[in-house]
Structures are given as structure tokens and as C-alpha cells.
Amino acid sequence: MRMDMRILVGRNVKYFREREGLTQERFAEISGFSQQYISNLERGRRNPTIVTIFELAKALGVSHVDLVRPRRGN
């Protein structure tokens, strides 16, 4: 079964954000996106562009590939 990419990216963003100990509010400050955008993204309600994925990955200190790659348990 294939996972919707919006859900996959959202779960990965949340995983890496929490791994860094960041709240949505703090991550929003670091990334330049609003807290509401981050919240919606993590719930799979946003369809991020490739540019957005690059910016989010940069703010999290991970590769853009990490945000689109399925992880075990994901």
C-alpha cells in the first residue's frame, strides 16, 4: 500500500522536529514558516513544493531526501 506523500512528508518533518527537541513554534521561527503551516503540514493537510521541502530540510539539518523517504514504522 502506497502512502500519500503529504502524509509521509508530514510525519517525517514531525519526527525530525521532535528528534531535535523543537516545538512547532520554535521550528516555525527557525524555518520561516508559520506555526499553522507546520501544524497543517505535519497532519498531511499541506502539499509542500520541492522548494519548501528543501527549506524545511535545511532548517532541520537533514537532507531533503530524508523528508520524502519512508522510514520503518512510518
Backbone as JSON Lines, residues from 0, in Angstrom:
{"i":0,"aa":"M","n":[0.84,-1.19,0.0],"ca":[0.0,0.0,0.0],"c":[0.88,1.24,0.0]}
{"i":1,"aa":"R","n":[0.6,2.15,-0.91],"ca":[1.38,3.39,-1.0],"c":[0.83,4.43,-0.04]}
{"i":2,"aa":"M","n":[1.74,5.18,0.54],"ca":[1.34,6.25,1.44],"c":[1.28,7.56,0.66]}
{"i":3,"aa":"D","n":[0.29,8.35,0.96],"ca":[0.18,9.69,0.4],"c":[1.44,10.48,0.76]}
{"i":4,"aa":"M","n":[2.05,11.11,-0.23],"ca":[3.3,11.86,0.02],"c":[3.1,12.98,1.02]}
{"i":5,"aa":"R","n":[1.93,13.58,1.07],"ca":[1.69,14.65,2.05],"c":[1.79,14.11,3.46]}
{"i":6,"aa":"I","n":[1.24,12.92,3.68],"ca":[1.3,12.3,4.99],"c":[2.73,11.89,5.31]}
{"i":7,"aa":"L","n":[3.42,11.3,4.35],"ca":[4.81,10.87,4.54],"c":[5.71,12.05,4.92]}
{"i":8,"aa":"V","n":[5.64,13.12,4.14],"ca":[6.47,14.3,4.44],"c":[6.11,14.87,5.81]}
{"i":9,"aa":"G","n":[4.84,14.97,6.09],"ca":[4.4,15.5,7.39],"c":[4.91,14.69,8.56]}
{"i":10,"aa":"R","n":[4.83,13.38,8.45],"ca":[5.32,12.51,9.53],"c":[6.82,12.64,9.68]}
{"i":11,"aa":"N","n":[7.53,12.74,8.57],"ca":[8.98,12.88,8.64],"c":[9.39,14.21,9.24]}
{"i":12,"aa":"V","n":[8.72,15.28,8.85],"ca":[9.01,16.6,9.43],"c":[8.8,16.53,10.94]}
{"i":13,"aa":"K","n":[7.69,15.97,11.36],"ca":[7.4,15.87,12.8],"c":[8.46,15.03,13.5]}
{"i":14,"aa":"Y","n":[8.84,13.91,12.91],"ca":[9.86,13.04,13.51],"c":[11.17,13.8,13.72]}
{"i":15,"aa":"F","n":[11.66,14.46,12.68],"ca":[12.94,15.16,12.79],"c":[12.83,16.4,13.68]}
{"i":16,"aa":"R","n":[11.7,17.07,13.66],"ca":[11.49,18.22,14.55],"c":[11.55,17.78,16.01]}
{"i":17,"aa":"E","n":[10.82,16.72,16.32],"ca":[10.8,16.23,17.7],"c":[12.16,15.66,18.1]}
{"i":18,"aa":"R","n":[12.84,15.04,17.16],"ca":[14.18,14.5,17.45],"c":[15.13,15.62,17.87]}
{"i":19,"aa":"E","n":[14.93,16.8,17.28],"ca":[15.76,17.96,17.63],"c":[15.26,18.68,18.88]}
{"i":20,"aa":"G","n":[14.14,18.21,19.43],"ca":[13.59,18.82,20.64],"c":[12.92,20.16,20.38]}
{"i":21,"aa":"L","n":[12.44,20.36,19.15],"ca":[11.83,21.64,18.77],"c":[10.32,21.58,18.87]}
{"i":22,"aa":"T","n":[9.74,22.63,19.43],"ca":[8.29,22.78,19.36],"c":[7.93,23.26,17.96]}
{"i":23,"aa":"Q","n":[6.66,23.18,17.62],"ca":[6.24,23.72,16.33],"c":[6.53,25.22,16.26]}
{"i":24,"aa":"E","n":[6.32,25.91,17.37],"ca":[6.56,27.36,17.41],"c":[8.02,27.69,17.15]}
{"i":25,"aa":"R","n":[8.92,26.97,17.81],"ca":[10.36,27.23,17.63],"c":[10.8,26.85,16.22]}
{"i":26,"aa":"F","n":[10.29,25.72,15.72],"ca":[10.65,25.31,14.37],"c":[10.13,26.33,13.35]}
{"i":27,"aa":"A","n":[8.97,26.88,13.6],"ca":[8.43,27.91,12.71],"c":[9.38,29.11,12.67]}
{"i":28,"aa":"E","n":[9.88,29.52,13.82],"ca":[10.83,30.64,13.87],"c":[12.09,30.33,13.07]}
{"i":29,"aa":"I","n":[12.61,29.13,13.25],"ca":[13.85,28.74,12.58],"c":[13.65,28.61,11.07]}
{"i":30,"aa":"S","n":[12.55,28.01,10.68],"ca":[12.32,27.7,9.26],"c":[11.76,28.86,8.46]}
{"i":31,"aa":"G","n":[11.11,29.8,9.13],"ca":[10.49,30.92,8.42],"c":[9.07,30.64,7.97]}
{"i":32,"aa":"F","n":[8.55,29.46,8.31],"ca":[7.16,29.14,8.01],"c":[6.33,29.4,9.26]}
{"i":33,"aa":"S","n":[5.04,29.59,9.09],"ca":[4.18,29.86,10.24],"c":[3.95,28.57,11.03]}
{"i":34,"aa":"Q","n":[3.61,28.73,12.31],"ca":[3.3,27.58,13.14],"c":[2.08,26.86,12.57]}
{"i":35,"aa":"Q","n":[1.12,27.6,12.05],"ca":[-0.08,26.99,11.46],"c":[0.29,26.14,10.25]}
{"i":36,"aa":"Y","n":[1.22,26.64,9.42],"ca":[1.67,25.86,8.26],"c":[2.33,24.57,8.71]}
{"i":37,"aa":"I","n":[3.21,24.67,9.71],"ca":[3.9,23.48,10.22],"c":[2.88,22.48,10.76]}
{"i":38,"aa":"S","n":[1.91,22.95,11.51],"ca":[0.87,22.08,12.06],"c":[0.11,21.37,10.95]}
{"i":39,"aa":"N","n":[-0.33,22.12,9.97],"ca":[-1.07,21.52,8.85],"c":[-0.21,20.56,8.05]}
{"i":40,"aa":"L","n":[1.05,20.91,7.86],"ca":[1.98,20.05,7.13],"c":[2.13,18.71,7.85]}
{"i":41,"aa":"E","n":[2.35,18.76,9.16],"ca":[2.56,17.55,9.94],"c":[1.31,16.66,9.96]}
{"i":42,"aa":"R","n":[0.16,17.23,9.76],"ca":[-1.09,16.46,9.72],"c":[-1.44,16.03,8.3]}
{"i":43,"aa":"G","n":[-0.56,16.3,7.33],"ca":[-0.79,15.88,5.96],"c":[-1.81,16.72,5.22]}
{"i":44,"aa":"R","n":[-2.02,17.93,5.7],"ca":[-3.02,18.81,5.09],"c":[-2.42,19.87,4.16]}
{"i":45,"aa":"R","n":[-1.12,19.8,3.98],"ca":[-0.44,20.72,3.06],"c":[0.26,19.89,2.0]}
{"i":46,"aa":"N","n":[0.43,20.49,0.84],"ca":[1.13,19.84,-0.26],"c":[2.37,20.67,-0.56]}
{"i":47,"aa":"P","n":[3.48,20.4,0.16],"ca":[4.66,21.27,0.02],"c":[5.33,21.13,-1.33]}
{"i":48,"aa":"T","n":[5.84,22.24,-1.81],"ca":[6.62,22.23,-3.06],"c":[7.99,21.68,-2.77]}
{"i":49,"aa":"I","n":[8.73,21.38,-3.81],"ca":[10.09,20.88,-3.62],"c":[10.96,21.94,-2.96]}
{"i":50,"aa":"V","n":[10.71,23.2,-3.26],"ca":[11.47,24.28,-2.63],"c":[11.19,24.3,-1.13]}
{"i":51,"aa":"T","n":[9.92,24.13,-0.76],"ca":[9.56,24.08,0.65],"c":[10.23,22.91,1.34]}
{"i":52,"aa":"I","n":[10.25,21.76,0.7],"ca":[10.89,20.58,1.28],"c":[12.38,20.84,1.51]}
{"i":53,"aa":"F","n":[13.03,21.49,0.56],"ca":[14.45,21.85,0.73],"c":[14.64,22.78,1.91]}
{"i":54,"aa":"E","n":[13.78,23.79,2.04],"ca":[13.9,24.76,3.14],"c":[13.64,24.1,4.49]}
{"i":55,"aa":"L","n":[12.64,23.25,4.56],"ca":[12.35,22.54,5.81],"c":[13.51,21.64,6.2]}
{"i":56,"aa":"A","n":[14.05,20.91,5.23],"ca":[15.18,20.02,5.5],"c":[16.38,20.81,6.0]}
{"i":57,"aa":"K","n":[16.64,21.93,5.37],"ca":[17.76,22.79,5.78],"c":[17.58,23.24,7.23]}
{"i":58,"aa":"A","n":[16.38,23.65,7.57],"ca":[16.1,24.12,8.93],"c":[16.22,22.98,9.95]}
{"i":59,"aa":"L","n":[15.97,21.76,9.52],"ca":[16.07,20.6,10.41],"c":[17.47,19.99,10.43]}
{"i":60,"aa":"G","n":[18.33,20.43,9.5],"ca":[19.68,19.89,9.44],"c":[19.74,18.49,8.86]}
{"i":61,"aa":"V","n":[18.79,18.18,7.96],"ca":[18.75,16.87,7.31],"c":[18.71,17.08,5.8]}
{"i":62,"aa":"S","n":[18.85,15.99,5.08],"ca":[18.74,16.03,3.63],"c":[17.27,16.1,3.22]}
{"i":63,"aa":"H","n":[17.02,16.75,2.09],"ca":[15.64,16.78,1.57],"c":[15.14,15.35,1.31]}
{"i":64,"aa":"V","n":[16.06,14.46,1.0],"ca":[15.69,13.06,0.75],"c":[15.11,12.43,2.02]}
{"i":65,"aa":"D","n":[15.63,12.83,3.18],"ca":[15.13,12.3,4.45],"c":[13.66,12.61,4.66]}
{"i":66,"aa":"L","n":[13.18,13.7,4.08],"ca":[11.79,14.1,4.27],"c":[10.83,13.37,3.34]}
{"i":67,"aa":"V","n":[11.34,12.76,2.3],"ca":[10.46,12.05,1.35],"c":[10.68,10.54,1.37]}
{"i":68,"aa":"R","n":[11.64,10.08,2.15],"ca":[11.97,8.65,2.24],"c":[11.14,7.99,3.32]}
{"i":69,"aa":"P","n":[10.46,6.89,2.99],"ca":[9.73,6.16,4.04],"c":[10.71,5.63,5.07]}
{"i":70,"aa":"R","n":[10.32,5.72,6.32],"ca":[11.12,5.17,7.41],"c":[10.38,3.96,7.96]}
{"i":71,"aa":"R","n":[11.1,3.09,8.61],"ca":[10.44,1.94,9.25],"c":[9.45,2.46,10.28]}
{"i":72,"aa":"G","n":[8.3,1.86,10.31],"ca":[7.29,2.28,11.26],"c":[6.5,3.49,10.81]}
{"i":73,"aa":"N","n":[6.82,4.01,9.63],"ca":[6.14,5.2,9.12],"c":[4.91,4.84,8.35]}
